[in-house]
Amino acid sequence: QVQLVQSGAEVKKPGASVKVSCKASGYTFTNYDINWVRQATGQGLEWMGWMNPKSANTGYAQKFQGRVALTRDTSISTAYMELSSLTSEDTAVYYCTRDLPASYWGQGTLVTVSS
Amino acid sequence: DIVMTQSPDSLAVSLGERATINCKSSQGVLYSSNNKNYLAWYQHKPGQPPKLLISWASTRESGVPDRFSGSGSGTDFTLTISGLQAEDVAVYYCQHYYNTPRTFGQGTKVEI
């Protein structure tokens, strides 16, 4: 069965970076895009960007341009989302999804930014 | 960027009654080449990842109860829950996947 398993919760200080992983199983990793979505505390869902695991092509929401990097390691079917220059407003649950429309989601990774 | 606007922001519906959520896109999300609307609906409950209910504006996902239905085309879409059940209490989002960025609506909270 298709599964996306994300890395565990993180606590970071303002100005730091965080890297969240998303390990795919149950399908051919390079056949489907990976999207990243976040939900800040008390806020709605926010689409951050997508990556094609085969080509490594990416697309980002303007809000995150220059601050987010989506990468992958096809040898271990894992996608990564790295967000830099963290502020308290980046405190959120981050999700990876397989393609859109998103039938499959990771379990979510809570990133807390606090001094 | 395509802006997705949902209405209302919240609604309270009695058990067994109908809930209607609207979603309007600032630009059309219908691809003329395949006549498909690139619009999805998700249900989101606390502590869980969102669940895909409807894709292509009106295609119900496997396993989704038939009380959930999607309609609309172009820029105006509707999610209808016919006969609200207690387990339907959640926040519902529309999202387009027509181009980048693939924006969500702000969400609609459904309560009993």
Interface residues (C-beta under 8 A of the other chain):
Chain A: N35 V37 Q39 G44 L45 E46 W47 W50 G59 Y60 A61 Q62 Y95 L100 P101 A102 S103 W105 G106 Q107 G108
Chain B: D1 A40 Y42 H44 P49 P50 L52 S55 W56 E61 V91 Y93 Q95 Y97 T100 P101 R102 T103 F104 G105 Q106 G107
